[in-house]
Amino acid sequence: MQYLSDNDTNTHRVCGTCNELKPLTEFYKDGKDTEGNYRYRRDCKECYKNTRMQEAAMKLRREK
């Protein structure tokens, strides 16, 4: 099921990678906006971790 960003609320957000609606606790904080409110990364923690692991593996393969 795909969710649109219109479904984002103060407690939940749609991940930009897996398109699942998840609580904000599943996202890393990404600084604050001009009003002092926290901003959150586009990807959930799980997708962010998977992407980083894939990038690290690709880097290792290039170095060999």
MDAnalysis code that builds the backbone (N, CA, C; Angstrom):
import MDAnalysis as mda
import numpy as np

u = mda.Universe.empty(192, n_residues=64, atom_resindex=np.repeat(np.arange(64), 3), trajectory=True)
u.add_TopologyAttr("name", ["N", "CA", "C"] * 64)
u.add_TopologyAttr("resid", np.arange(1, 65))
u.add_TopologyAttr("resname", ["MET", "GLN", "TYR", "LEU", "SER", "ASP", "ASN", "ASP", "THR", "ASN", "THR", "HIS", "ARG", "VAL", "CYS", "GLY", "THR", "CYS", "ASN", "GLU", "LEU", "LYS", "PRO", "LEU", "THR", "GLU", "PHE", "TYR", "LYS", "ASP", "GLY", "LYS", "ASP", "THR", "GLU", "GLY", "ASN", "TYR", "ARG", "TYR", "ARG", "ARG", "ASP", "CYS", "LYS", "GLU", "CYS", "TYR", "LYS", "ASN", "THR", "ARG", "MET", "GLN", "GLU", "ALA", "ALA", "MET", "LYS", "LEU", "ARG", "ARG", "GLU", "LYS"])
u.atoms.positions = np.array([
    [0.849, -1.181, 0.000],
    [0.000, 0.000, 0.000],
    [0.891, 1.240, 0.000],
    [0.569, 2.192, -0.821],
    [1.367, 3.417, -0.910],
    [0.608, 4.573, -0.277],
    [1.289, 5.335, 0.566],
    [0.695, 6.486, 1.231],
    [1.259, 7.757, 0.616],
    [0.476, 8.782, 0.599],
    [0.913, 10.084, 0.108],
    [1.399, 10.920, 1.276],
    [2.247, 11.884, 1.011],
    [2.771, 12.725, 2.079],
    [1.672, 13.544, 2.755],
    [0.492, 13.635, 2.131],
    [-0.629, 14.322, 2.776],
    [-1.038, 13.608, 4.059],
    [-0.637, 12.350, 4.208],
    [-0.978, 11.583, 5.409],
    [-0.044, 11.883, 6.569],
    [1.008, 12.678, 6.360],
    [1.908, 13.038, 7.447],
    [1.135, 13.799, 8.508],
    [1.400, 13.483, 9.767],
    [0.762, 14.174, 10.886],
    [1.861, 14.604, 11.854],
    [1.470, 15.096, 13.019],
    [2.449, 15.480, 14.035],
    [3.086, 14.261, 14.687],
    [2.485, 13.077, 14.521],
    [3.005, 11.879, 15.167],
    [3.459, 10.805, 14.178],
    [3.080, 10.922, 12.912],
    [3.441, 9.922, 11.902],
    [3.925, 10.597, 10.626],
    [4.670, 9.816, 9.837],
    [5.214, 10.332, 8.589],
    [5.344, 9.179, 7.595],
    [5.297, 9.501, 6.318],
    [5.458, 8.500, 5.274],
    [6.932, 8.454, 4.870],
    [7.506, 7.252, 4.867],
    [8.895, 7.081, 4.461],
    [9.015, 7.318, 2.961],
    [10.033, 8.048, 2.553],
    [10.239, 8.355, 1.144],
    [10.760, 7.184, 0.339],
    [11.229, 6.135, 0.997],
    [11.764, 4.974, 0.299],
    [10.759, 3.833, 0.247],
    [10.243, 3.421, 1.407],
    [9.329, 2.271, 1.437],
    [7.856, 2.692, 1.359],
    [7.581, 3.984, 1.431],
    [6.224, 4.533, 1.323],
    [5.260, 4.025, 2.385],
    [5.790, 3.645, 3.557],
    [4.937, 3.203, 4.647],
    [4.736, 4.336, 5.646],
    [3.547, 4.396, 6.209],
    [3.241, 5.375, 7.249],
    [3.784, 4.840, 8.566],
    [4.702, 5.593, 9.192],
    [5.362, 5.141, 10.416],
    [5.372, 6.268, 11.440],
    [5.483, 5.893, 12.743],
    [5.577, 6.940, 13.772],
    [6.901, 7.693, 13.649],
    [6.924, 8.931, 14.107],
    [8.126, 9.766, 14.011],
    [9.320, 9.156, 14.732],
    [9.070, 8.268, 15.691],
    [10.175, 7.625, 16.393],
    [10.967, 6.711, 15.466],
    [10.421, 6.380, 14.308],
    [11.110, 5.535, 13.327],
    [11.971, 6.345, 12.361],
    [12.080, 7.654, 12.579],
    [12.868, 8.533, 11.713],
    [13.942, 9.231, 12.535],
    [15.120, 9.430, 11.922],
    [16.172, 10.198, 12.580],
    [15.837, 11.684, 12.494],
    [16.175, 12.419, 13.543],
    [15.985, 13.866, 13.528],
    [17.013, 14.493, 12.596],
    [16.625, 15.599, 11.961],
    [17.493, 16.247, 10.970],
    [17.510, 17.754, 11.208],
    [17.831, 18.147, 12.426],
    [17.907, 19.564, 12.739],
    [16.554, 20.154, 13.098],
    [16.505, 21.472, 13.080],
    [15.275, 22.194, 13.406],
    [14.973, 23.190, 12.301],
    [13.682, 23.522, 12.157],
    [13.300, 24.536, 11.175],
    [13.433, 25.919, 11.804],
    [13.059, 26.947, 11.069],
    [13.220, 28.321, 11.548],
    [12.348, 28.638, 12.754],
    [11.307, 27.834, 12.974],
    [10.421, 28.060, 14.120],
    [10.830, 27.232, 15.333],
    [11.924, 26.474, 15.224],
    [12.400, 25.681, 16.345],
    [11.801, 24.286, 16.426],
    [10.998, 23.899, 15.452],
    [10.410, 22.556, 15.444],
    [11.407, 21.569, 14.832],
    [11.401, 20.335, 15.350],
    [12.299, 19.322, 14.794],
    [11.887, 18.956, 13.379],
    [12.893, 18.729, 12.534],
    [12.677, 18.180, 11.203],
    [13.156, 16.744, 11.250],
    [12.624, 15.919, 10.384],
    [13.008, 14.514, 10.355],
    [13.477, 14.137, 8.959],
    [14.379, 13.158, 8.889],
    [14.877, 12.677, 7.600],
    [13.728, 12.147, 6.761],
    [13.935, 12.090, 5.455],
    [12.921, 11.619, 4.528],
    [12.713, 10.115, 4.656],
    [13.804, 9.368, 4.929],
    [13.747, 7.914, 5.020],
    [13.657, 7.465, 6.474],
    [12.936, 6.375, 6.708],
    [12.870, 5.819, 8.053],
    [14.223, 5.220, 8.420],
    [14.410, 4.916, 9.696],
    [15.697, 4.409, 10.167],
    [16.098, 3.127, 9.445],
    [15.155, 2.234, 9.234],
    [15.451, 0.961, 8.578],
    [15.921, 1.164, 7.139],
    [15.214, 1.983, 6.377],
    [15.596, 2.247, 4.988],
    [16.915, 3.006, 4.922],
    [17.117, 3.940, 5.826],
    [18.359, 4.704, 5.874],
    [19.537, 3.763, 6.120],
    [19.371, 2.847, 7.086],
    [20.428, 1.894, 7.409],
    [20.724, 0.996, 6.210],
    [19.685, 0.474, 5.556],
    [19.886, -0.391, 4.397],
    [20.610, 0.338, 3.272],
    [20.248, 1.581, 3.034],
    [20.894, 2.369, 1.987],
    [22.368, 2.579, 2.304],
    [22.670, 2.900, 3.555],
    [24.063, 3.118, 3.962],
    [24.892, 1.846, 3.817],
    [24.302, 0.696, 4.157],
    [25.013, -0.571, 4.034],
    [25.285, -0.898, 2.565],
    [24.334, -0.629, 1.700],
    [24.519, -0.870, 0.266],
    [25.613, 0.035, -0.292],
    [25.614, 1.300, 0.114],
    [26.639, 2.231, -0.348],
    [28.033, 1.800, 0.125],
    [28.136, 1.320, 1.359],
    [29.423, 0.874, 1.890],
    [29.919, -0.351, 1.128],
    [29.021, -1.278, 0.819],
    [29.399, -2.478, 0.071],
    [29.869, -2.114, -1.335],
    [29.181, -1.176, -1.978],
    [29.583, -0.744, -3.315],
    [30.955, -0.077, -3.270],
    [31.219, 0.700, -2.241],
    [32.504, 1.372, -2.104],
    [33.631, 0.355, -1.944],
    [33.391, -0.684, -1.143],
    [34.396, -1.733, -0.956],
    [34.691, -2.458, -2.260],
    [33.656, -2.729, -3.052],
    [33.855, -3.421, -4.327],
    [34.660, -2.561, -5.307],
    [34.438, -1.253, -5.294],
    [35.181, -0.362, -6.183],
    [36.649, -0.283, -5.790],
    [36.948, -0.363, -4.503],
    [38.323, -0.228, -4.015],
    [39.161, -1.469, -4.313],
    [38.519, -2.610, -4.561],
    [39.267, -3.854, -4.810],
    [39.843, -3.893, -6.176],
])
